[in-house]
Amino acid sequence: MDDKNGDITIKQRKSNLAFLNLRIMGALNRLELDRAVFYGLITKLWGLCSGPVTVILIATKFTPEIQGYYYTFAMILALQVFIELGLGTVIIQFASHEWSKLKLNESGHIEGDKDSLSRLSSIAVIASKWYFIGGLLVTIVVGIGGYIFFSTSPNTGVHWRSSWFTLCVIEGISICLVPVWSLLEGCNQVGRLYTFRFYKGLLASISIWVGMLLGAELWTTVISAISAVIFSLIFLRKGYWQFFKTLLYSKIDGPKINWRNDMLPMQWRIALSWISGYFIFSFFVPVLFKYHGPLLAGQMGMTWSLVVILGLVSSSWLSPKAPVFGILIAKKEYAELDRQFWKTTRIVLSVSVIVAFLIWLMVFSINNVNNVVVRKFAQRLLPPLPTGLFLAAQLLYIISSPFSTYLRAHKKEPLMIFSIVYACIVGSSTLLMGKYYSATGMAIGYFTVNVFFMPVVIFIWNKCRKKWHTN
């Protein structure tokens, strides 16, 4: 009898464990928490955990002037968008449509429809040539442009020239790898790609900390950039050598994608949107640096690094869905497309609201603690009012992001004119309000523009969706 009771108990435990596993898997499915989303989330979670450490090190190892240069370096390097011109986004959409008829075999080679493989190979060749030239331009044009900008800004005695030009060279090499990530994402390799991005982010944080602790100052960014390039090359050599060997070195007969006729009609529209994005997201710090010096620019840069966490967290769910949307559209499975879209949108909205509130609560708290050390860190950030306005404005922008991703998955860019007008108004507001009313004026302008403009994205989405799916 005891043996039978023991067997029953073991069976009950196994049954309860199996039931618990089913409940957990069900919850994960409802949250769309697959491998890509999971690693995307822990990457952002690592960013949330490592961010305060980086902030502490910046406050203790950098002078306020070095902090200003540190963040302004990053914003000037964002000028590469004028050279990249949105081709990476186009590659994802075109590759996802071709990948609907292809797959990887056990040896890592691509197999499937020969015509799709031929078109995908032609996309890889186009992208490789474009970004090689782009890397050279980033090194030369952005390097010289940054030199002119910093040379004509207020002189603070900071030695920035050698570290700036070295960083531009490394960034030029990084640009050459951009089509690699776009092709992998478009070919739905998001699970392994997001795993790689997690470890890359881990390495980046550690290398930044080591550089700061060693007193590298502005050379910290160079150390981090070099480690990222080396780690990227190791990952590609071990994981996708056969994949890219098939695309770039095999002679594949069949139809080809023509950049001018097939990709350019979409790319030039996205390019304008991307260029517009510079004046939306990367213009705040340089304006404050130019008119108010590196101290306020450093505060804005550190605050903005917290604000962009909203977009990083939401993209953990949204970015892995971009190739999935493209595949479903290629198959004309519009009902499943809409189901996944709305589910993802609800999750993005909920998570973004929670994260925005927590970030503002942290900033508010450290500004109201009577502790000398804590207040010292608070002085490296903007006050709670402009921080809250920037967070609220960015939250409105993120709400519109799933709708724009949905539209671009159709290999079209109906938001071009909207993006240009929106960027012009945000850029003008940033320049004028920032020059005369400092960071708080910038925040008020950015929030006001988003209140009026973001609902327009949803209107355009609804109009295009009805038209495209009906046809």
Stockholm file with secondary structure:
# STOCKHOLM 1.0

chainA/1-471         MDDKNGDITIKQRKSNLAFLNLRIMGALNRLELDRAVFYGLITKLWGLCSGPVTVILIATKFTPEIQGYYYTFAMILALQVFIELGLGTVIIQFASHEWSKLKLNESGHIEGDKDSLSRLSSIAVIASKWYFIGGLLVTIVVGIGGYIFFSTSPNTGVHWRSSWFTLCVIEGISICLVPVWSLLEGCNQVGRLYTFRFYKGLLASISIWVGMLLGAELWTTVISAISAVIFSLIFLRKGYWQFFKTLLYSKIDGPKINWRNDMLPMQWRIALSWISGYFIFSFFVPVLFKYHGPLLAGQMGMTWSLVVILGLVSSSWLSPKAPVFGILIAKKEYAELDRQFWKTTRIVLSVSVIVAFLIWLMVFSINNVNNVVVRKFAQRLLPPLPTGLFLAAQLLYIISSPFSTYLRAHKKEPLMIFSIVYACIVGSSTLLMGKYYSATGMAIGYFTVNVFFMPVVIFIWNKCRKKWHTN
#=GR chainA/1-471 SS CHHHHHHHHHHHHHHHHHHHHHHHHHHHHHTTCCHHHHHHHHHHHHHHHHHHHHHHHHHHHSCHHHHHHHHHHHHHHGGGHHHHTTHHHHHHHHHHHHHTTEEECTTSCEEECHHHHHHHHHHHHHHHHHHHHHHHHIIIIIHHHHHHHHHTSCCCCCCCHHHHHHHHHHHHHHHHTHHHHHHHHHTTCHHHHHHHHHHHHHHHHHHHHHHHHTTCTTHHHHHHHHHHHHHHHHHHHHHSHHHHHHHHHSCCCSCCCCIIIIIHHHHHHHHHHHHHHHHHHSSHHHHHHHHHCHHHHHHHHHHHHHHTHHHHHHHHHHTTHHHHHHHHHHTTCHHHHHHHHHHHHHHHHHHHHHHHHHHHHHHHHHTSCCCHHHHHHHTTSCCHHHHHHHHHHHHHHHHHHHHHHHHHTTTCCTTHHHHHHHHHHHHHHHHHHHHHHHHHHHHHHHHHHHHHHHHHHHHHHHHHHHHHHHC
#=GC SS_cons         CHHHHHHHHHHHHHHHHHHHHHHHHHHHHHTTCCHHHHHHHHHHHHHHHHHHHHHHHHHHHSCHHHHHHHHHHHHHHGGGHHHHTTHHHHHHHHHHHHHTTEEECTTSCEEECHHHHHHHHHHHHHHHHHHHHHHHHIIIIIHHHHHHHHHTSCCCCCCCHHHHHHHHHHHHHHHHTHHHHHHHHHTTCHHHHHHHHHHHHHHHHHHHHHHHHTTCTTHHHHHHHHHHHHHHHHHHHHHSHHHHHHHHHSCCCSCCCCIIIIIHHHHHHHHHHHHHHHHHHSSHHHHHHHHHCHHHHHHHHHHHHHHTHHHHHHHHHHTTHHHHHHHHHHTTCHHHHHHHHHHHHHHHHHHHHHHHHHHHHHHHHHTSCCCHHHHHHHTTSCCHHHHHHHHHHHHHHHHHHHHHHHHHTTTCCTTHHHHHHHHHHHHHHHHHHHHHHHHHHHHHHHHHHHHHHHHHHHHHHHHHHHHHHHC
//
